[in-house]
């Protein structure tokens, strides 16, 4: 067979290029839909990324503005600002230890009281509460979280402080412990911590309750089926399963306690002095800002207040970073 004949024979058996690449209307419609969905997906991804970026930009913007405004104090005072114990605007002497001490101690008192109470509330609502009462009690606790902080402050000043002064503080003074020394004034660091605890409890209890409800019922029913008590189920099933969420709820309450302003300002005493007694009046970063910012001089006083705000920002950032690290560590330990 000649070469021309073989070429003719092969060309006869080769499919036509135009017929191979010819698309039907259904294929073209499908391709158009895929392209449209892909463009919508890219648009949605870009919009959500923009939202997340706005949050980061806002955070860095706040940090940058605090640094710029606080720089005069940080430049003139230096590191001494962070360990100084004198806060005297009339003498232009500024040290942050008094405000930092009040912030940390009141928040610690609030957590020591709020965490066990919140845990008990969440356990009761999820394990022991009658079904009829679960929704009303849960709603009541959530409503407490919406009460304005100034209401807590007024109530603490006119109701809680007199009760502490007359009944609670004399009993604690009689124990002879050094951090319960001094006259029972009613107001002070201890009272501020108690008011913060009452404000933190609704947040922490609501989060813990929601987290405890995520435990699969089959796990608890299996434990009850082999004869475990309620406490054994909570300790061996509920808490290990919800450890990460519980830590998140505690950190959420701590975040509110650190930055609370008006309620603390009413009952902490607003005294710029350092005392080892919890009954003595004190100050916190938030209460200092609330009391002095309106009348502060722009030369040195306002930069010092911005420096306090920067410290509060860093404390909150460290707390949240530690909470994130603990939750990720707990997640890895559980193999999730």
VEXMIMI-738984 format. One record per residue (C-alpha): residue number from 1; residue in one letter; x, y, z. Coordinates in steps of 0.1 Angstrom, whole numbers, plus 5000, padded with zeros to 4 digits. Layout:
N
seq_type_c1_c2_c3
NUM_a_X_Y_Z
...
//
This chain:
336
seq_type_c1_c2_c3
1_x_5000_5000_5000
2_x_5014_5034_4991
3_x_5020_5062_5016
4_x_4991_5082_5001
5_x_4967_5054_5006
6_x_4978_5048_5042
7_x_4973_5085_5049
8_x_4938_5084_5034
9_x_4930_5053_5055
10_x_4942_5069_5088
11_x_4924_5101_5081
12_x_4892_5081_5076
13_x_4894_5065_5110
14_x_4905_5097_5129
15_x_4875_5116_5146
16_x_4868_5151_5135
17_x_4884_5178_5157
18_x_4853_5200_5154
19_x_4830_5172_5165
20_x_4852_5163_5195
21_x_4853_5198_5209
22_x_4817_5206_5202
23_x_4797_5213_5234
24_x_4761_5208_5239
25_x_4739_5236_5254
26_x_4736_5217_5286
27_x_4774_5216_5290
28_x_4777_5253_5283
29_x_4751_5261_5309
30_x_4768_5239_5334
31_x_4802_5256_5328
32_x_4785_5290_5332
33_x_4770_5280_5365
34_x_4803_5266_5378
35_x_4820_5299_5368
36_x_4793_5319_5385
37_x_4795_5299_5417
38_x_4833_5302_5417
39_x_4831_5340_5413
40_x_4805_5342_5441
41_x_4827_5320_5463
42_x_4857_5343_5457
43_x_4836_5374_5465
44_x_4823_5358_5497
45_x_4859_5349_5508
46_x_4871_5384_5500
47_x_4843_5400_5520
48_x_4847_5378_5551
49_x_4885_5383_5549
50_x_4878_5421_5549
51_x_4857_5418_5580
52_x_4884_5398_5598
53_x_4910_5423_5587
54_x_4889_5452_5600
55_x_4890_5437_5635
56_x_4927_5433_5633
57_x_4932_5468_5620
58_x_4909_5482_5648
59_x_4930_5464_5674
60_x_4963_5476_5660
61_x_4948_5511_5657
62_x_4938_5511_5693
63_x_4973_5499_5703
64_x_4990_5525_5681
65_x_4969_5553_5695
66_x_4976_5543_5731
67_x_5013_5541_5724
68_x_5014_5575_5707
69_x_4994_5592_5735
70_x_5013_5575_5763
71_x_5047_5581_5748
72_x_5054_5614_5766
73_x_5050_5596_5800
74_x_5069_5565_5789
75_x_5097_5587_5776
76_x_5101_5610_5806
77_x_5093_5584_5834
78_x_5106_5553_5817
79_x_5104_5519_5834
80_x_5098_5536_5867
81_x_5062_5542_5857
82_x_5055_5505_5859
83_x_5069_5500_5894
84_x_5063_5534_5909
85_x_5039_5535_5939
86_x_5031_5572_5939
87_x_5002_5586_5919
88_x_5001_5624_5925
89_x_4988_5646_5897
90_x_4995_5677_5917
91_x_5032_5669_5919
92_x_5033_5653_5884
93_x_5045_5620_5899
94_x_5029_5589_5883
95_x_5034_5553_5892
96_x_5011_5525_5880
97_x_5015_5500_5908
98_x_4985_5512_5928
99_x_4961_5509_5899
100_x_4976_5476_5887
101_x_4973_5461_5922
102_x_4937_5472_5925
103_x_4928_5458_5891
104_x_4945_5424_5896
105_x_4933_5419_5932
106_x_4896_5428_5926
107_x_4896_5406_5895
108_x_4912_5377_5915
109_x_4886_5381_5943
110_x_4858_5381_5917
111_x_4871_5349_5901
112_x_4876_5331_5934
113_x_4840_5337_5942
114_x_4823_5336_5908
115_x_4839_5304_5894
116_x_4826_5280_5920
117_x_4792_5296_5921
118_x_4789_5296_5884
119_x_4800_5260_5882
120_x_4773_5250_5908
121_x_4747_5269_5889
122_x_4756_5253_5856
123_x_4757_5218_5872
124_x_4723_5224_5888
125_x_4707_5236_5855
126_x_4721_5207_5835
127_x_4720_5178_5859
128_x_4696_5183_5888
129_x_4671_5210_5880
130_x_4636_5199_5872
131_x_4628_5203_5835
132_x_4600_5228_5842
133_x_4624_5252_5859
134_x_4654_5249_5836
135_x_4642_5275_5810
136_x_4629_5301_5836
137_x_4661_5299_5857
138_x_4684_5300_5827
139_x_4666_5330_5813
140_x_4668_5348_5846
141_x_4705_5342_5848
142_x_4710_5355_5813
143_x_4689_5386_5821
144_x_4713_5394_5850
145_x_4741_5397_5824
146_x_4722_5425_5807
147_x_4719_5447_5838
148_x_4740_5479_5834
149_x_4771_5480_5854
150_x_4762_5513_5870
151_x_4731_5496_5886
152_x_4755_5471_5902
153_x_4776_5500_5914
154_x_4747_5519_5930
155_x_4734_5487_5946
156_x_4768_5479_5959
157_x_4773_5513_5974
158_x_4739_5517_5991
159_x_4731_5481_6000
160_x_4761_5458_5999
161_x_4786_5481_6014
162_x_4765_5489_6046
163_x_4758_5452_6050
164_x_4795_5444_6048
165_x_4804_5471_6072
166_x_4779_5460_6098
167_x_4779_5422_6095
168_x_4806_5407_6073
169_x_4838_5428_6078
170_x_4837_5427_6117
171_x_4837_5389_6116
172_x_4866_5388_6091
173_x_4886_5414_6112
174_x_4882_5391_6142
175_x_4900_5363_6124
176_x_4933_5383_6128
177_x_4944_5377_6093
178_x_4966_5406_6080
179_x_4947_5411_6047
180_x_4915_5416_6068
181_x_4930_5442_6091
182_x_4919_5477_6096
183_x_4885_5494_6103
184_x_4854_5480_6086
185_x_4846_5509_6062
186_x_4822_5490_6040
187_x_4838_5503_6007
188_x_4872_5490_5996
189_x_4890_5465_5974
190_x_4871_5436_5989
191_x_4837_5451_5983
192_x_4847_5459_5947
193_x_4857_5423_5942
194_x_4824_5411_5955
195_x_4805_5434_5932
196_x_4826_5422_5903
197_x_4818_5386_5913
198_x_4781_5393_5911
199_x_4786_5408_5876
200_x_4808_5379_5864
201_x_4786_5351_5876
202_x_4759_5354_5849
203_x_4784_5354_5821
204_x_4804_5325_5834
205_x_4773_5304_5844
206_x_4757_5309_5810
207_x_4788_5298_5791
208_x_4793_5268_5814
209_x_4757_5257_5811
210_x_4758_5259_5773
211_x_4791_5239_5773
212_x_4778_5213_5796
213_x_4748_5207_5774
214_x_4771_5197_5745
215_x_4780_5165_5763
216_x_4764_5136_5744
217_x_4736_5121_5766
218_x_4748_5086_5758
219_x_4780_5092_5777
220_x_4763_5103_5808
221_x_4736_5076_5805
222_x_4763_5050_5802
223_x_4780_5062_5833
224_x_4747_5063_5852
225_x_4740_5028_5839
226_x_4771_5013_5856
227_x_4762_5029_5889
228_x_4781_5062_5889
229_x_4768_5090_5911
230_x_4761_5125_5898
231_x_4794_5138_5911
232_x_4813_5110_5895
233_x_4796_5117_5861
234_x_4805_5153_5864
235_x_4841_5147_5874
236_x_4849_5119_5850
237_x_4826_5126_5820
238_x_4814_5162_5819
239_x_4845_5181_5830
240_x_4870_5162_5808
241_x_4847_5166_5778
242_x_4841_5203_5783
243_x_4874_5214_5798
244_x_4882_5238_5769
245_x_4848_5255_5770
246_x_4850_5259_5808
247_x_4883_5277_5805
248_x_4868_5299_5778
249_x_4839_5308_5801
250_x_4862_5316_5830
251_x_4884_5338_5808
252_x_4853_5356_5795
253_x_4844_5365_5830
254_x_4879_5376_5838
255_x_4879_5398_5808
256_x_4848_5416_5820
257_x_4862_5419_5856
258_x_4895_5435_5844
259_x_4878_5462_5824
260_x_4848_5470_5845
261_x_4846_5507_5853
262_x_4815_5522_5869
263_x_4806_5495_5893
264_x_4842_5494_5907
265_x_4844_5532_5908
266_x_4813_5533_5932
267_x_4827_5510_5958
268_x_4865_5507_5956
269_x_4870_5539_5976
270_x_4891_5557_5949
271_x_4922_5563_5971
272_x_4956_5564_5955
273_x_4974_5545_5982
274_x_4987_5510_5985
275_x_4976_5488_6014
276_x_4979_5451_6022
277_x_4944_5451_6037
278_x_4915_5442_6014
279_x_4892_5464_6035
280_x_4912_5496_6027
281_x_4901_5519_5999
282_x_4921_5515_5967
283_x_4920_5522_5930
284_x_4920_5503_5897
285_x_4930_5512_5862
286_x_4895_5516_5851
287_x_4883_5536_5881
288_x_4914_5559_5878
289_x_4906_5566_5842
290_x_4869_5573_5850
291_x_4877_5597_5879
292_x_4905_5617_5865
293_x_4903_5618_5827
294_x_4878_5647_5825
295_x_4899_5671_5846
296_x_4934_5659_5836
297_x_4960_5684_5824
298_x_4971_5677_5788
299_x_5008_5680_5795
300_x_5016_5651_5818
301_x_4984_5638_5834
302_x_4966_5627_5802
303_x_4997_5608_5788
304_x_4999_5591_5822
305_x_4963_5580_5820
306_x_4968_5568_5784
307_x_4998_5548_5797
308_x_4974_5532_5823
309_x_4951_5523_5794
310_x_4980_5508_5776
311_x_4988_5486_5806
312_x_4952_5475_5809
313_x_4952_5466_5772
314_x_4984_5445_5776
315_x_4970_5428_5807
316_x_4938_5418_5788
317_x_4959_5407_5758
318_x_4981_5385_5779
319_x_4951_5369_5797
320_x_4933_5362_5764
321_x_4965_5348_5749
322_x_4970_5325_5779
323_x_4934_5314_5776
324_x_4939_5306_5739
325_x_4970_5286_5747
326_x_4953_5266_5774
327_x_4923_5258_5752
328_x_4946_5247_5723
329_x_4966_5226_5748
330_x_4935_5210_5761
331_x_4922_5203_5726
332_x_4955_5186_5717
333_x_4955_5166_5749
334_x_4920_5153_5741
335_x_4931_5144_5705
336_x_4904_5165_5688
//
